[in-house]
Amino acid sequence: MPGHRLLALFAHPDDEAFPVGGALAAHAARGVEIRLVTATSGEEGEIRQDGAATRETLGSIRRVELSCAVQALGLASHRVLGYRDSGMAGSEANEYPNAYINVPDEEIVEQLVEEIRRFRPQVVLTFESGGLYGHPDHIAISRQTTEAVRRSADANAFPGQLAIGLEPYAPVRLFYSARPQGFRMEWAQALRNAGIDFPLPSPERAQEGTPAKEIHLQMEIDLHLERKMACILCHRTQVAADWPYHRVSRDVARTVLGREYYIQALPQIAPGETVADDFFDGIST
């Protein structure tokens, strides 16, 4: 698929891994040029393996892990904007003046518009508006990406970019990464049925996710499962030493990791319309 370009815009190192790594690997394998932009260095992430990092070094370590993941997926390029991870909703990190969620939207949108105008992707990919599970940074990048896609073709938006030769440009499609309602319970049950002592989600989290009727595409990424798993394992600080997916059959791993879910946000889908499992279906170069 020479000439096809996909711009993936996410908040943290590893956002490109678990929810969308299969789709990125599948499209890269078919020759799509993929650029990944990550807003923060993930300083508020967990450290799930002893000795992998300290609180002081976590951000820099996660950038190294991200470079590993980009290579594992076969992406063409990536950039870290360098904002500070805001942490989970209600955490102390939300209050830091330099936290990503405290940066004015216009500052971020301008940078994302520049990325769109410079890279000229036919397809843009980010989180759905709820950020998969309510993470403030996920919600912010979804909102800002959507606004950037809407404004990138407007000649009146950010005229300084036009002055340096970046012409207005409109991507053809915007996709959101989603997870189906009840996904936490489904995954936990699959692992428990395979003999893994995996905790069930709390009642308040058991029904997290997007209603099935709002999801347009379930993508099966069986052929790229190994690449996706390799990408996830690059994020060593975020993967526990007893990561369960190496201890179950590939059929069980496929239940959790081998399906990805997407919403076509723009152009909007008419009732009853179907979406092909190729982000570039029908798009010529």
VENRA-V313993 format. One record per helix or strand of 3 or more residues. SS is the DSSP state (2 for helix, 1 for strand). FROM is the first residue (numbers start at 1). TO is the last residue. If there is no record, write none. Layout:
BEGIN
SS/FROM/TO ; SS/FROM/TO
END
This chain:
BEGIN
1/5/10 ; 2/21/29 ; 1/33/40 ; 2/58/73 ; 1/77/84 ; 2/92/95 ; 2/100/102 ; 2/105/119 ; 1/123/127 ; 2/131/134 ; 2/136/151 ; 2/159/163 ; 1/173/178 ; 2/183/193 ; 2/212/214 ; 1/217/220 ; 2/222/234 ; 2/236/238 ; 2/244/246 ; 2/250/257 ; 1/259/266
END
